[in-house]
Amino acid sequence: MKIYKGLLNTVGVLLLMAIGGVLALATAHFYSNPFDLLSQKRNTEITHSLQREEQVVLLSLGVQEIENTSQDKTFFDFKIPGTTRTSHVQFSFDAKVGIEGEDVKVEEAGNNRYIVSIPEFIFIGHENLNVKLINEENGVLSWVTPDIDQNEMLQKVLSDELQDEHIEKNEDTLREQAPSFYKRIVEGIDPSATLEFKYS
């Protein structure tokens, strides 16, 4: 009986030693280098920080445009003399230009380097709109002509063609602002990281 109990104790000890060994090997496998885990966490944090879901404003432009519009009262497509209304309106606002954050791509390039692909620059929106009527010219019978819609005039000022023009004129500045914006983010996570930029 004593031999039997001793045998059981020996087997139990060996079993515990075997389990401990397996756990030790597993732990050593997954945590052999704690710096690897820190590096992976840092890489993930940098990637998520750079690939934002919202639009990123890189530049605010002070825009001033003058729109001239005329309209007449017509009869069977014939303009009635003296019914012309003409408005010269100045629109000034701050245009917001930048990129779609979710379209930014980040690739790890080794040695703590990252390649950041910047998408096309876009017109995000405007604020601080100011509308000023510069001049108005009305014919003798202009009272029969509907008032000119300034909202329609504003839509012309904000047309896709003019938006693209603002972006094109300021593309060099935008290409300077993008690295500056993203480097500030990365420096807060890992000042030693290096960023390289590619543009669409």
Summary of the structure (lengths in Angstrom):
residues: 200
radius of gyration: 33.8
end to end distance: 82.1
largest distance: 126.1
contacts: 506
relative contact order: 0.17
helix: 44%
strand: 36%
